[in-house]
């Protein structure tokens, strides 16, 4: 009886041991599948993040290039504006110089005309005086 009970107990133990081993194997298998699924999802997420990061880096580089291009355009417009202002100022200076030269030339012309008119008037007065003296001298003779 005791032997039968022991054999039955040993059989039950073996059966339980097989069930435990099967459950352990199934559990480990499920655990490995879950790990692999999580690993695959993590790798997919990491790939998406890397792709997004690459896209962001590309967009940043594109925006940086656009900004540099705009900065160069702005500097060029600023340079041209400064040059145009400098040219405008120089043109105004030259116009004023020309105007002053023309006024001086006109003034010199007026002065020369006035001098010539005065010389002519005095010459006529001198001629008239000479004529008067000659007439007086002839009258005295």
DSSP file (Angstrom, degrees, kcal/mol; ACC not computed):
  #  RESIDUE AA STRUCTURE BP1 BP2  ACC     N-H-->O    O-->H-N    N-H-->O    O-->H-N    TCO  KAPPA ALPHA  PHI   PSI    X-CA   Y-CA   Z-CA
    1    1 A X     >        0   0    0      0, 0.0     4,-3.0     0, 0.0     5,-0.2   0.000 360.0 360.0 360.0 -47.3    0.0    0.0    0.0
    2    2 A X  H  >  +     0   0    0      1,-0.2     4,-2.7     2,-0.2     5,-0.2   0.907 360.0  50.5 -64.2 -38.4    2.7    2.3    1.0
    3    3 A X  H  > S+     0   0    0      2,-0.2     4,-2.7     1,-0.2    -1,-0.2   0.916 110.6  49.1 -66.4 -41.2    4.6    1.4   -2.1
    4    4 A X  H  > S+     0   0    0      2,-0.2     4,-2.9     1,-0.2    -2,-0.2   0.920 112.0  48.6 -62.2 -44.8    1.6    2.0   -4.2
    5    5 A X  H  X S+     0   0    0     -4,-3.0     4,-2.7     1,-0.2    -2,-0.2   0.905 112.6  48.5 -64.1 -40.1    1.0    5.4   -2.6
    6    6 A X  H  X S+     0   0    0     -4,-2.7     4,-2.9     2,-0.2    -2,-0.2   0.921 112.8  47.5 -66.1 -42.6    4.7    6.3   -3.1
    7    7 A X  H  X S+     0   0    0     -4,-2.7     4,-2.5     2,-0.2    -2,-0.2   0.899 113.5  48.3 -64.0 -40.5    4.6    5.2   -6.7
    8    8 A X  H  X S+     0   0    0     -4,-2.9     4,-2.7     2,-0.2    -2,-0.2   0.913 112.8  48.4 -65.4 -41.6    1.4    7.2   -7.2
    9    9 A X  H  X S+     0   0    0     -4,-2.7     4,-2.8     2,-0.2    -2,-0.2   0.909 111.8  49.0 -64.6 -42.0    3.0   10.2   -5.5
   10   10 A X  H  X S+     0   0    0     -4,-2.9     4,-2.7     2,-0.2    -2,-0.2   0.897 111.4  49.9 -64.1 -39.6    6.1    9.9   -7.6
   11   11 A X  H  X S+     0   0    0     -4,-2.5     4,-2.7     2,-0.2    -2,-0.2   0.916 111.8  48.0 -64.7 -42.8    3.9    9.7  -10.7
   12   12 A X  H  X S+     0   0    0     -4,-2.7     4,-3.1     2,-0.2    -2,-0.2   0.912 111.7  50.7 -62.4 -41.6    2.0   12.7   -9.6
   13   13 A X  H  X S+     0   0    0     -4,-2.8     4,-3.1     2,-0.2    -2,-0.2   0.921 111.6  47.1 -61.0 -44.6    5.3   14.5   -9.0
   14   14 A X  H  X S+     0   0    0     -4,-2.7     4,-2.7     2,-0.2    -2,-0.2   0.919 113.2  48.8 -63.6 -43.1    6.6   13.6  -12.4
   15   15 A X  H  X S+     0   0    0     -4,-2.7     4,-2.4     2,-0.2    -2,-0.2   0.929 114.4  45.2 -62.7 -45.5    3.4   14.7  -14.0
   16   16 A X  H  X S+     0   0    0     -4,-3.1     4,-2.9     2,-0.2    -2,-0.2   0.898 111.8  52.7 -64.2 -39.8    3.5   18.0  -12.0
   17   17 A X  H  X S+     0   0    0     -4,-3.1     4,-2.7     2,-0.2    -2,-0.2   0.909 110.3  47.9 -62.0 -42.0    7.2   18.4  -12.9
   18   18 A X  H  X S+     0   0    0     -4,-2.7     4,-2.8     2,-0.2    -2,-0.2   0.911 112.5  48.9 -64.7 -42.3    6.4   17.9  -16.6
   19   19 A X  H  X S+     0   0    0     -4,-2.4     4,-3.0     2,-0.2    -2,-0.2   0.913 112.4  48.6 -62.8 -41.9    3.5   20.5  -16.3
   20   20 A X  H  X S+     0   0    0     -4,-2.9     4,-3.0     2,-0.2    -2,-0.2   0.931 112.9  47.2 -63.1 -45.2    5.9   22.9  -14.6
   21   21 A X  H  X S+     0   0    0     -4,-2.7     4,-2.8     2,-0.2    -2,-0.2   0.897 113.3  48.7 -63.4 -40.5    8.6   22.4  -17.3
   22   22 A X  H  X S+     0   0    0     -4,-2.8     4,-3.2     2,-0.2     5,-0.2   0.931 113.3  46.6 -64.8 -45.4    6.0   22.9  -20.0
   23   23 A X  H  X S+     0   0    0     -4,-3.0     4,-3.2     2,-0.2    -2,-0.2   0.910 112.9  49.9 -64.6 -40.3    4.7   26.0  -18.4
   24   24 A X  H  X S+     0   0    0     -4,-3.0     4,-3.2     2,-0.2     5,-0.2   0.930 112.9  47.0 -60.6 -44.9    8.2   27.3  -17.9
   25   25 A X  H  X S+     0   0    0     -4,-2.8     4,-2.7     2,-0.2    -2,-0.2   0.939 115.2  45.4 -62.6 -46.8    9.0   26.6  -21.5
   26   26 A X  H  X S+     0   0    0     -4,-3.2     4,-3.2     2,-0.2     5,-0.2   0.920 114.7  48.8 -61.9 -43.9    5.7   28.3  -22.7
   27   27 A X  H  X S+     0   0    0     -4,-3.2     4,-3.1    -5,-0.2    -2,-0.2   0.940 113.6  45.8 -61.5 -47.8    6.4   31.2  -20.3
   28   28 A X  H  X S+     0   0    0     -4,-3.2     4,-2.8     2,-0.2    -2,-0.2   0.888 113.8  49.9 -62.8 -38.6   10.0   31.6  -21.6
   29   29 A X  H  X S+     0   0    0     -4,-2.7     4,-2.6    -5,-0.2    -2,-0.2   0.944 113.5  45.0 -64.2 -47.7    8.8   31.3  -25.1
   30   30 A X  H  X S+     0   0    0     -4,-3.2     4,-2.7     1,-0.2    -2,-0.2   0.908 113.7  51.2 -61.1 -41.4    6.1   33.9  -24.5
   31   31 A X  H  X S+     0   0    0     -4,-3.1     4,-2.8    -5,-0.2    -2,-0.2   0.919 110.1  48.5 -62.1 -44.3    8.6   36.1  -22.8
   32   32 A X  H  X S+     0   0    0     -4,-2.8     4,-2.9     2,-0.2    -2,-0.2   0.910 112.1  49.1 -62.6 -42.3   11.1   35.8  -25.7
   33   33 A X  H  X S+     0   0    0     -4,-2.6     4,-2.8     2,-0.2    -2,-0.2   0.916 112.4  48.2 -63.3 -41.7    8.3   36.7  -28.2
   34   34 A X  H  X S+     0   0    0     -4,-2.7     4,-2.9     2,-0.2     5,-0.2   0.925 112.6  48.5 -64.2 -43.7    7.3   39.7  -26.1
   35   35 A X  H  X S+     0   0    0     -4,-2.8     4,-2.9     2,-0.2    -2,-0.2   0.932 113.4  47.2 -59.7 -46.0   11.0   40.8  -25.8
   36   36 A X  H  X S+     0   0    0     -4,-2.9     4,-2.7     2,-0.2    -2,-0.2   0.893 113.0  48.8 -64.2 -39.6   11.4   40.4  -29.6
   37   37 A X  H  X S+     0   0    0     -4,-2.8     4,-2.8     2,-0.2    -2,-0.2   0.933 114.0  45.8 -65.1 -45.4    8.2   42.3  -30.3
   38   38 A X  H  X S+     0   0    0     -4,-2.9     4,-2.8     2,-0.2    -2,-0.2   0.904 113.2  50.4 -63.2 -41.3    9.2   45.1  -27.9
   39   39 A X  H  X S+     0   0    0     -4,-2.9     4,-2.8    -5,-0.2    -2,-0.2   0.925 111.9  47.2 -62.5 -44.5   12.7   45.1  -29.4
   40   40 A X  H  X S+     0   0    0     -4,-2.7     4,-2.6     2,-0.2    -2,-0.2   0.915 113.9  47.5 -64.1 -42.9   11.3   45.3  -33.0
   41   41 A X  H  X S+     0   0    0     -4,-2.8     4,-2.8     2,-0.2    -2,-0.2   0.915 112.6  49.6 -63.9 -41.2    8.9   48.1  -31.9
   42   42 A X  H  X S+     0   0    0     -4,-2.8     4,-2.9     2,-0.2    -2,-0.2   0.922 111.2  48.8 -62.9 -44.2   11.7   49.9  -30.2
   43   43 A X  H  X S+     0   0    0     -4,-2.8     4,-2.7     2,-0.2    -2,-0.2   0.909 111.7  49.9 -62.6 -41.2   13.9   49.6  -33.3
   44   44 A X  H  X S+     0   0    0     -4,-2.6     4,-2.5     2,-0.2    -2,-0.2   0.934 112.8  46.7 -61.0 -45.9   11.0   50.9  -35.5
   45   45 A X  H  X S+     0   0    0     -4,-2.8     4,-2.8     1,-0.2    -2,-0.2   0.908 112.6  49.5 -62.7 -42.3   10.5   53.8  -33.2
   46   46 A X  H  X S+     0   0    0     -4,-2.9     4,-3.2     2,-0.2    -1,-0.2   0.904 110.2  50.9 -63.9 -40.5   14.2   54.5  -33.2
   47   47 A X  H  X S+     0   0    0     -4,-2.7     4,-2.8     2,-0.2    -2,-0.2   0.918 111.6  48.0 -62.9 -41.9   14.3   54.3  -37.0
   48   48 A X  H  X S+     0   0    0     -4,-2.5     4,-3.0     2,-0.2    -2,-0.2   0.921 112.8  48.3 -63.7 -42.5   11.4   56.8  -37.1
   49   49 A X  H  X S+     0   0    0     -4,-2.8     4,-2.9     2,-0.2    -2,-0.2   0.930 112.9  47.5 -63.0 -45.1   13.2   59.1  -34.6
   50   50 A X  H  X S+     0   0    0     -4,-3.2     4,-2.8     2,-0.2    -2,-0.2   0.915 113.3  48.6 -61.8 -41.9   16.4   58.9  -36.6
   51   51 A X  H  X S+     0   0    0     -4,-2.8     4,-2.8     2,-0.2    -2,-0.2   0.930 112.9  47.3 -63.4 -44.4   14.5   59.6  -39.8
   52   52 A X  H  X S+     0   0    0     -4,-3.0     4,-2.8     2,-0.2    -2,-0.2   0.894 112.1  50.7 -62.9 -39.2   12.7   62.5  -38.2
   53   53 A X  H  X S+     0   0    0     -4,-2.9     4,-2.9     2,-0.2    -2,-0.2   0.911 110.8  48.2 -64.3 -42.8   16.1   63.8  -36.9
   54   54 A X  H  X S+     0   0    0     -4,-2.8     4,-2.7     2,-0.2    -2,-0.2   0.920 112.6  48.9 -63.6 -42.7   17.6   63.5  -40.3
   55   55 A X  H  X S+     0   0    0     -4,-2.8     4,-2.7     2,-0.2    -2,-0.2   0.931 112.5  48.1 -61.4 -43.7   14.6   65.3  -41.8
   56   56 A X  H  X S+     0   0    0     -4,-2.8     4,-2.9     2,-0.2    -2,-0.2   0.913 111.0  50.5 -63.5 -42.4   14.9   68.0  -39.1
   57   57 A X  H  X S+     0   0    0     -4,-2.9     4,-2.6     2,-0.2    -1,-0.2   0.915 111.8  48.6 -61.4 -41.7   18.6   68.3  -39.8
   58   58 A X  H  X S+     0   0    0     -4,-2.7     4,-2.5     2,-0.2    -2,-0.2   0.914 112.3  47.7 -63.3 -42.7   17.9   68.7  -43.5
   59   59 A X  H  X S+     0   0    0     -4,-2.7     4,-2.9     2,-0.2    -2,-0.2   0.904 111.7  50.4 -65.4 -40.7   15.3   71.3  -42.8
   60   60 A X  H  X S+     0   0    0     -4,-2.9     4,-2.7     2,-0.2    -2,-0.2   0.926 111.3  48.4 -61.4 -44.8   17.6   73.2  -40.5
   61   61 A X  H  X S+     0   0    0     -4,-2.6     4,-2.5     2,-0.2    -2,-0.2   0.909 112.4  49.2 -62.4 -41.1   20.3   73.1  -43.1
   62   62 A X  H  X S+     0   0    0     -4,-2.5     4,-2.5     2,-0.2    -2,-0.2   0.933 112.8  46.3 -63.6 -45.7   17.9   74.4  -45.8
   63   63 A X  H  X S+     0   0    0     -4,-2.9     4,-2.7     1,-0.2    -2,-0.2   0.888 111.7  52.1 -64.2 -38.3   16.7   77.2  -43.5
   64   64 A X  H  X S+     0   0    0     -4,-2.7     4,-2.6     2,-0.2    -1,-0.2   0.920 110.1  48.4 -63.3 -43.3   20.3   78.1  -42.7
   65   65 A X  H  X S+     0   0    0     -4,-2.5     4,-2.5     2,-0.2    -2,-0.2   0.914 112.3  48.9 -63.3 -42.2   21.1   78.3  -46.4
   66   66 A X  H  X S+     0   0    0     -4,-2.5     4,-2.7     2,-0.2    -2,-0.2   0.920 111.6  49.7 -62.7 -42.5   18.0   80.4  -47.0
   67   67 A X  H  X S+     0   0    0     -4,-2.7     4,-2.5     2,-0.2    -2,-0.2   0.913 111.1  48.5 -63.0 -42.9   19.0   82.7  -44.2
   68   68 A X  H  X S+     0   0    0     -4,-2.6     4,-2.4     2,-0.2    -1,-0.2   0.898 111.7  50.4 -64.1 -39.6   22.6   83.1  -45.4
   69   69 A X  H  X S+     0   0    0     -4,-2.5     4,-2.5     2,-0.2    -2,-0.2   0.931 111.9  46.9 -63.5 -45.3   21.3   83.8  -48.9
   70   70 A X  H  X S+     0   0    0     -4,-2.7     4,-2.9     2,-0.2    -2,-0.2   0.888 110.6  53.0 -63.0 -38.8   18.9   86.5  -47.5
   71   71 A X  H  X S+     0   0    0     -4,-2.5     4,-2.7     2,-0.2    -1,-0.2   0.922 110.3  47.6 -62.8 -43.0   21.7   87.9  -45.4
   72   72 A X  H  X S+     0   0    0     -4,-2.4     4,-2.5     2,-0.2    -2,-0.2   0.917 112.7  49.0 -64.0 -42.1   23.9   88.2  -48.6
   73   73 A X  H  X S+     0   0    0     -4,-2.5     4,-2.9     2,-0.2     5,-0.2   0.927 111.9  48.8 -61.9 -44.1   21.1   89.8  -50.5
   74   74 A X  H  X S+     0   0    0     -4,-2.9     4,-2.8     1,-0.2    -2,-0.2   0.930 111.9  48.5 -61.3 -45.7   20.5   92.3  -47.7
   75   75 A X  H  X S+     0   0    0     -4,-2.7     4,-2.6     2,-0.2    -1,-0.2   0.890 112.2  49.5 -62.1 -39.1   24.2   93.1  -47.5
   76   76 A X  H  X S+     0   0    0     -4,-2.5     4,-2.8     2,-0.2    -2,-0.2   0.925 112.3  46.9 -66.3 -44.1   24.3   93.6  -51.3
   77   77 A X  H  X S+     0   0    0     -4,-2.9     4,-2.7     1,-0.2    -2,-0.2   0.921 113.4  49.4 -62.1 -42.5   21.2   95.9  -51.2
   78   78 A X  H  X S+     0   0    0     -4,-2.8     4,-2.6    -5,-0.2    -2,-0.2   0.918 111.6  48.5 -62.2 -43.8   22.7   97.8  -48.3
   79   79 A X  H  X S+     0   0    0     -4,-2.6     4,-2.8     2,-0.2    -2,-0.2   0.931 112.9  47.5 -62.6 -45.8   26.0   98.2  -50.2
   80   80 A X  H  X S+     0   0    0     -4,-2.8     4,-2.8     2,-0.2    -2,-0.2   0.899 111.7  50.9 -63.7 -39.0   24.3   99.4  -53.3
   81   81 A X  H  X S+     0   0    0     -4,-2.7     4,-2.8     2,-0.2    -2,-0.2   0.928 111.0  48.1 -63.1 -44.8   22.2  101.8  -51.3
   82   82 A X  H  X S+     0   0    0     -4,-2.6     4,-2.7     1,-0.2    -2,-0.2   0.930 113.3  48.0 -61.5 -44.3   25.3  103.2  -49.6
   83   83 A X  H  X S+     0   0    0     -4,-2.8     4,-3.0     2,-0.2    -2,-0.2   0.913 111.7  50.0 -62.1 -41.6   27.0  103.5  -53.0
   84   84 A X  H  X S+     0   0    0     -4,-2.8     4,-3.0     2,-0.2    -2,-0.2   0.916 111.8  47.8 -64.1 -42.1   23.9  105.2  -54.5
   85   85 A X  H  X S+     0   0    0     -4,-2.8     4,-2.7     2,-0.2    -2,-0.2   0.924 112.5  49.2 -63.3 -42.7   23.8  107.7  -51.6
   86   86 A X  H  X S+     0   0    0     -4,-2.7     4,-2.6     2,-0.2    -2,-0.2   0.924 113.4  46.7 -61.8 -43.8   27.5  108.4  -52.0
   87   87 A X  H  X S+     0   0    0     -4,-3.0     4,-2.9     2,-0.2    -2,-0.2   0.911 111.7  51.1 -64.1 -41.9   27.0  108.9  -55.7
   88   88 A X  H  X S+     0   0    0     -4,-3.0     4,-2.4     2,-0.2    -2,-0.2   0.922 111.7  47.4 -60.9 -43.6   24.0  111.1  -55.1
   89   89 A X  H  X S+     0   0    0     -4,-2.7     4,-2.6     2,-0.2    -2,-0.2   0.929 113.2  47.9 -63.4 -44.9   26.0  113.2  -52.6
   90   90 A X  H  X S+     0   0    0     -4,-2.6     4,-2.6     1,-0.2    -2,-0.2   0.900 111.6  50.6 -63.8 -39.9   29.0  113.5  -55.0
   91   91 A X  H  X S+     0   0    0     -4,-2.9     4,-2.6     2,-0.2    -1,-0.2   0.905 110.8  49.0 -63.9 -40.6   26.6  114.4  -57.9
   92   92 A X  H  X S+     0   0    0     -4,-2.4     4,-2.6     2,-0.2    -2,-0.2   0.911 110.9  50.3 -65.0 -42.1   25.0  117.1  -55.7
   93   93 A X  H  X S+     0   0    0     -4,-2.6     4,-2.8     2,-0.2    -2,-0.2   0.935 112.0  47.4 -59.7 -45.7   28.5  118.4  -54.8
   94   94 A X  H  X S+     0   0    0     -4,-2.6     4,-2.9     2,-0.2    -2,-0.2   0.909 110.9  51.5 -64.2 -41.0   29.5  118.6  -58.4
   95   95 A X  H  X S+     0   0    0     -4,-2.6     4,-2.6     1,-0.2    -1,-0.2   0.923 111.8  46.9 -60.7 -43.8   26.2  120.3  -59.4
   96   96 A X  H  X S+     0   0    0     -4,-2.6     4,-2.8     2,-0.2    -2,-0.2   0.907 111.9  50.6 -65.3 -41.0   26.9  122.9  -56.6
   97   97 A X  H  X S+     0   0    0     -4,-2.8     4,-3.1     2,-0.2    -2,-0.2   0.940 112.1  47.5 -59.4 -46.4   30.5  123.4  -57.8
   98   98 A X  H  X S+     0   0    0     -4,-2.9     4,-2.7     1,-0.2    -2,-0.2   0.913 112.1  49.7 -62.1 -41.7   29.3  123.8  -61.4
   99   99 A X  H  X S+     0   0    0     -4,-2.6     4,-2.5     2,-0.2    -1,-0.2   0.920 112.5  47.1 -62.9 -43.5   26.7  126.3  -60.2
  100  100 A X  H  X S+     0   0    0     -4,-2.8     4,-3.1     2,-0.2     5,-0.2   0.917 112.2  50.3 -63.7 -43.2   29.2  128.3  -58.2
  101  101 A X  H  X S+     0   0    0     -4,-3.1     4,-2.9     1,-0.2    -2,-0.2   0.918 111.1  48.9 -60.4 -42.6   31.6  128.2  -61.1
  102  102 A X  H  X S+     0   0    0     -4,-2.7     4,-2.8     2,-0.2    -2,-0.2   0.916 112.5  48.0 -64.0 -42.6   28.9  129.5  -63.4
  103  103 A X  H  X S+     0   0    0     -4,-2.5     4,-3.0     2,-0.2    -2,-0.2   0.927 113.5  47.4 -63.3 -44.1   28.0  132.3  -60.9
  104  104 A X  H  X S+     0   0    0     -4,-3.1     4,-3.2     2,-0.2    -2,-0.2   0.924 112.7  49.2 -62.3 -42.9   31.7  133.2  -60.6
  105  105 A X  H  X S+     0   0    0     -4,-2.9     4,-2.6    -5,-0.2    -2,-0.2   0.925 112.8  47.4 -61.8 -44.1   32.1  133.2  -64.3
  106  106 A X  H  X S+     0   0    0     -4,-2.8     4,-2.9     2,-0.2    -2,-0.2   0.917 112.8  49.2 -62.4 -43.3   29.0  135.4  -64.7
  107  107 A X  H  X S+     0   0    0     -4,-3.0     4,-2.9     2,-0.2    -2,-0.2   0.918 111.8  48.7 -62.1 -43.3   30.2  137.7  -62.0
  108  108 A X  H  X S+     0   0    0     -4,-3.2     4,-2.9     2,-0.2    -2,-0.2   0.902 111.4  50.2 -63.0 -39.6   33.6  137.9  -63.7
  109  109 A X  H  X S+     0   0    0     -4,-2.6     4,-2.8     2,-0.2    -2,-0.2   0.929 112.2  46.8 -63.6 -44.8   31.9  138.6  -67.0
  110  110 A X  H  X S+     0   0    0     -4,-2.9     4,-2.8     2,-0.2    -2,-0.2   0.919 113.5  48.9 -62.4 -42.6   29.8  141.4  -65.4
  111  111 A X  H  X S+     0   0    0     -4,-2.9     4,-2.8     2,-0.2    -2,-0.2   0.927 112.4  48.1 -62.8 -44.4   32.9  142.8  -63.7
  112  112 A X  H  X S+     0   0    0     -4,-2.9     4,-2.9     2,-0.2    -2,-0.2   0.911 112.9  48.4 -62.3 -43.0   34.8  142.7  -67.0
  113  113 A X  H  X S+     0   0    0     -4,-2.8     4,-3.0     2,-0.2    -2,-0.2   0.924 111.8  49.3 -63.5 -42.5   31.9  144.4  -68.8
  114  114 A X  H  X S+     0   0    0     -4,-2.8     4,-2.6     2,-0.2    -2,-0.2   0.926 112.6  47.6 -62.3 -44.0   31.6  147.0  -66.1
  115  115 A X  H  X S+     0   0    0     -4,-2.8     4,-3.1     2,-0.2    -2,-0.2   0.931 113.3  48.0 -61.9 -45.4   35.4  147.7  -66.3
  116  116 A X  H  X S+     0   0    0     -4,-2.9     4,-2.9     1,-0.2    -2,-0.2   0.909 112.2  49.1 -63.2 -40.4   35.2  147.9  -70.1
  117  117 A X  H  X S+     0   0    0     -4,-3.0     4,-2.8     2,-0.2    -1,-0.2   0.912 112.8  47.7 -63.5 -41.0   32.2  150.2  -69.9
  118  118 A X  H  X S+     0   0    0     -4,-2.6     4,-2.9     2,-0.2     5,-0.2   0.917 112.9  48.4 -65.4 -43.5   34.1  152.4  -67.4
  119  119 A X  H  X S+     0   0    0     -4,-3.1     4,-2.9     2,-0.2    -2,-0.2   0.933 113.6  47.4 -61.4 -44.8   37.2  152.4  -69.6
  120  120 A X  H  X S+     0   0    0     -4,-2.9     4,-2.5     2,-0.2    -2,-0.2   0.925 112.9  48.6 -61.7 -45.3   35.1  153.3  -72.6
  121  121 A X  H  X S+     0   0    0     -4,-2.8     4,-2.5     2,-0.2    -2,-0.2   0.918 114.8  44.7 -61.3 -44.6   33.3  156.1  -70.7
  122  122 A X  H  X S+     0   0    0     -4,-2.9     4,-3.4     2,-0.2     5,-0.2   0.896 111.5  52.9 -67.7 -38.6   36.6  157.5  -69.4
  123  123 A X  H  X S+     0   0    0     -4,-2.9     4,-3.0    -5,-0.2    -2,-0.2   0.922 111.1  47.1 -61.5 -41.3   38.2  157.2  -72.9
  124  124 A X  H  X S+     0   0    0     -4,-2.5     4,-2.9     2,-0.2    -2,-0.2   0.901 113.1  48.8 -65.1 -40.0   35.2  159.2  -74.3
  125  125 A X  H  X S+     0   0    0     -4,-2.5     4,-2.9     2,-0.2    -2,-0.2   0.925 113.2  47.1 -64.9 -42.6   35.5  161.7  -71.5
  126  126 A X  H  X S+     0   0    0     -4,-3.4     4,-2.9     2,-0.2    -2,-0.2   0.920 113.0  49.0 -63.5 -42.9   39.2  162.0  -72.2
  127  127 A X  H  X S+     0   0    0     -4,-3.0     4,-2.7    -5,-0.2    -2,-0.2   0.912 112.2  48.6 -61.7 -41.4   38.6  162.3  -75.9
  128  128 A X  H  X S+     0   0    0     -4,-2.9     4,-2.7     2,-0.2    -2,-0.2   0.917 111.9  49.0 -64.7 -41.9   35.9  165.0  -75.2
  129  129 A X  H  X S+     0   0    0     -4,-2.9     4,-2.8     2,-0.2    -2,-0.2   0.917 111.6  49.1 -63.8 -42.6   38.3  166.8  -73.0
  130  130 A X  H  X S+     0   0    0     -4,-2.9     4,-2.8     2,-0.2     5,-0.2   0.918 111.9  49.3 -60.5 -43.1   41.1  166.6  -75.6
  131  131 A X  H  X S+     0   0    0     -4,-2.7     4,-2.6     1,-0.2    -2,-0.2   0.913 111.2  49.6 -62.8 -41.5   38.6  167.9  -78.2
  132  132 A X  H  X S+     0   0    0     -4,-2.7     4,-2.7     2,-0.2    -2,-0.2   0.930 112.1  47.5 -63.6 -44.4   37.7  170.7  -75.9
  133  133 A X  H  X S+     0   0    0     -4,-2.8     4,-3.0     2,-0.2    -2,-0.2   0.902 112.4  49.7 -63.3 -41.3   41.3  171.6  -75.3
  134  134 A X  H  X S+     0   0    0     -4,-2.8     4,-2.6     2,-0.2    -1,-0.2   0.914 111.5  48.7 -64.3 -41.6   42.1  171.5  -79.0
  135  135 A X  H  X S+     0   0    0     -4,-2.6     4,-2.2    -5,-0.2    -2,-0.2   0.923 113.1  47.5 -64.1 -42.6   39.1  173.7  -79.7
  136  136 A X  H  X S+     0   0    0     -4,-2.7     4,-1.9     2,-0.2    -2,-0.2   0.916 112.2  49.7 -64.1 -42.3   40.2  176.1  -77.0
  137  137 A X  H  X S+     0   0    0     -4,-3.0     4,-1.2     1,-0.2    -2,-0.2   0.901 111.6  48.0 -63.8 -40.7   43.8  176.2  -78.3
  138  138 A X  H  < S+     0   0    0     -4,-2.6    -1,-0.2     1,-0.2    -2,-0.2   0.873 110.0  53.4 -66.1 -36.0   42.5  176.8  -81.8
  139  139 A X  H  < S+     0   0    0     -4,-2.2    -2,-0.2     1,-0.2    -1,-0.2   0.845 107.9  51.5 -68.1 -32.6   40.3  179.6  -80.4
  140  140 A X  H  <        0   0    0     -4,-1.9    -1,-0.2     1,-0.2    -2,-0.2   0.739 360.0 360.0 -76.4 -23.7   43.4  181.1  -78.8
  141  141 A X     <        0   0    0     -4,-1.2    -1,-0.2    -3,-0.2    -2,-0.2   0.462 360.0 360.0 -79.4 360.0   45.4  181.2  -82.0
